[in-house]
């Protein structure tokens, strides 16, 4: 919704909980999965265009980006495996 008031405009697809990160350049987001397809997208503030960063086969939960914007981290729902991963030196 414009700050001055007016009609509401949808900017991103349906995003759930904390499945987005706002940066100086734009918004990284995970839309709610439809069917079995899922992805992480990016909305560029300068151009207003959305792009797909990575396509995945399973839904993701939560999203984080390093302060320099070069590293993206997310958790993936996996009902089959029980692997535990440690991410060191995440900045």
C-alpha positions as CSV (number, residue, x, y, z in Angstrom):
1,X,0.0,0.0,0.0
2,X,1.4,3.4,-0.9
3,X,2.5,5.5,2.1
4,X,0.3,8.3,0.9
5,X,-2.7,5.9,0.8
6,X,-4.5,4.3,-2.0
7,X,-5.1,0.9,-3.4
8,X,-3.2,-2.2,-2.1
9,X,-0.9,-3.8,-4.6
10,X,0.5,-7.3,-4.3
11,X,4.3,-7.1,-4.6
12,X,5.3,-10.8,-3.8
13,X,3.5,-14.1,-4.0
14,X,2.1,-15.6,-0.9
15,X,5.0,-15.7,1.6
16,X,4.6,-17.5,5.0
17,X,6.1,-16.5,8.4
18,X,9.7,-15.5,8.2
19,X,10.4,-16.8,4.8
20,X,11.8,-13.6,3.5
21,X,14.8,-11.3,4.0
22,X,14.9,-7.6,3.2
23,X,18.3,-6.2,2.0
24,X,19.4,-2.9,0.5
25,X,19.0,-4.3,-3.0
26,X,15.8,-6.2,-2.7
27,X,13.9,-9.0,-1.0
28,X,14.8,-12.7,-1.0
29,X,11.7,-14.8,-0.4
30,X,10.3,-18.3,-0.4
31,X,6.7,-18.4,-1.7
32,X,4.3,-21.1,-0.4
33,X,4.9,-24.3,-2.3
34,X,2.4,-25.2,-5.0
35,X,2.3,-28.8,-6.0
36,X,5.8,-30.3,-5.5
37,X,7.7,-27.4,-6.9
38,X,9.4,-24.9,-4.6
39,X,12.0,-22.1,-5.1
40,X,13.8,-19.2,-3.5
41,X,13.2,-15.9,-5.4
42,X,14.5,-12.4,-5.4
43,X,12.6,-9.1,-5.9
44,X,15.0,-6.4,-7.2
45,X,14.0,-2.9,-5.8
46,X,15.6,-1.0,-8.7
47,X,13.9,-2.9,-11.5
48,X,10.9,-4.3,-9.7
49,X,11.6,-7.6,-11.4
50,X,11.4,-11.0,-9.7
51,X,13.9,-13.8,-10.4
52,X,14.3,-17.4,-9.3
53,X,17.5,-17.9,-7.3
54,X,17.3,-21.7,-6.8
55,X,14.6,-24.3,-7.6
56,X,14.2,-27.1,-5.1
57,X,12.1,-30.3,-4.9
58,X,11.0,-29.9,-1.3
59,X,9.6,-27.0,0.6
60,X,12.0,-24.7,2.6
61,X,11.5,-23.2,6.0
62,X,13.3,-20.0,7.1
63,X,15.8,-18.0,5.2
64,X,18.9,-16.0,6.0
65,X,21.4,-14.0,4.1
66,X,24.9,-12.9,5.1
67,X,25.6,-9.2,5.7
68,X,27.6,-8.9,2.5
69,X,24.8,-10.6,0.5
70,X,27.0,-13.3,-0.9
71,X,25.7,-16.3,1.1
72,X,22.2,-17.6,1.4
73,X,21.1,-20.2,4.0
74,X,17.8,-22.0,4.4
75,X,16.4,-25.1,6.0
76,X,14.8,-27.8,3.9
77,X,11.9,-30.1,4.9
78,X,13.1,-33.7,4.4
79,X,10.8,-36.4,5.8
80,X,13.1,-39.2,4.6
81,X,16.6,-38.4,5.9
82,X,17.8,-37.2,9.3
83,X,21.1,-35.7,8.3
84,X,22.4,-32.9,10.5
85,X,24.6,-30.3,9.0
86,X,26.8,-27.8,10.7
87,X,27.5,-24.4,9.0
88,X,30.7,-22.8,10.2
89,X,31.8,-19.3,9.8
90,X,28.4,-18.1,8.4
91,X,28.7,-14.3,8.1
